[in-house]
Amino acid sequence: MAQFLKPINRASSLSPDAQAQLMEQDLQKIRASGLAVPPGYHAHLGLLYGEQGDVDKFAQQVALEKSKFPESETFMDFLMRKFKK
């Protein structure tokens, strides 16, 4: 798991676009290794897309987070409402 945290740490000083690209690359690595995507990953990626103004990708990632982690539904709905304002 630590190997997947390193890219996130190095991304902290990068633009939202660069961070999203790194997270997408790491997502492919996670899937290829057969590991489960950790809670919050899709939400974080969605927020990065939201910062870039990509509403469709934001909504897609929030919906993925909500479907994989039903306990996040209330917060994901909150994010969707706040983002649309």
Residue pairs with C-beta under 8 A, 6 or more apart in sequence:
1 35
1 38
4 26
4 29
4 30
4 35
4 38
7 22
7 23
7 25
7 26
8 22
8 23
8 26
10 22
11 18
11 19
11 22
11 23
14 22
16 48
16 49
16 51
16 52
17 48
17 52
19 48
20 45
20 48
20 49
20 52
23 41
23 44
23 45
23 48
24 45
27 37
27 41
27 45
30 36
30 37
30 41
31 37
37 68
39 65
39 68
39 69
39 72
40 65
40 72
41 65
42 61
42 62
42 64
42 65
42 68
43 61
43 62
43 65
43 72
43 75
43 76
43 79
45 61
46 57
46 58
46 59
46 60
46 61
46 62
46 64
46 65
46 79
47 58
47 79
49 57
49 58
49 61
50 58
50 83
55 83
58 83
59 80
62 76
62 79
62 80
63 76
65 72
65 76
66 72
66 73
66 76
66 77
